[in-house]
């Protein structure tokens, strides 16, 4: 697929999004589509048997490269490529599931990821905002450094920024796991015993 074809496909996808989603949700999806390079777009179209496959299903299944912060059996947490603030993370259900049908462990997973963000990146708070995109639930974890919210202006994050943030969030986790696995051997106290002299 050349650049001209890729642009045409993107335009078609953007038109579909505009006509099928509410304005605020459409804007987020449009940014996701526009952020794809030609290769990512082609991979998406090749691997997708359904022309209207949900973009979040594609991300969750690994069809797109992402900066994965964490995952459990039900969901993955990845860095948002068009974040509101540094460390903005989205939690995506691995199955095409609406927010109402989310397994309970996704909410607790999202809270633990938010705690990790708060501990490592030191924002004042982490706003948790749940949205439903065409039946696929997504939880936004937005670090609040000033007065950011889900409606704040987004920016295009550079790969270097995403790599750096991911390193901070993951490196600390690795250290914690290593600490848990390392058991210091207990020191055995040597006691001196006094025995009476042997009498022949």
LINMO-V959561 format. One record per run of one state. SS is the DSSP state (~ for helix, > for strand, _ for the rest). FROM is the first residue (numbers start at 1). LEN is the number of residues. If there is no record, write none. Layout:
BEGIN
SS|FROM|LEN / SS|FROM|LEN
END
This chain:
BEGIN
_|1|2 / ~|3|18 / _|21|2 / ~|23|13 / _|36|2 / ~|38|10 / _|48|7 / ~|55|6 / _|61|7 / >|68|4 / _|72|3 / >|75|5 / _|80|9 / >|89|5 / _|94|5 / ~|99|3 / _|102|2 / ~|104|18 / _|122|3 / >|125|9 / _|134|2 / >|136|9 / _|145|14 / ~|159|23 / _|182|19
END
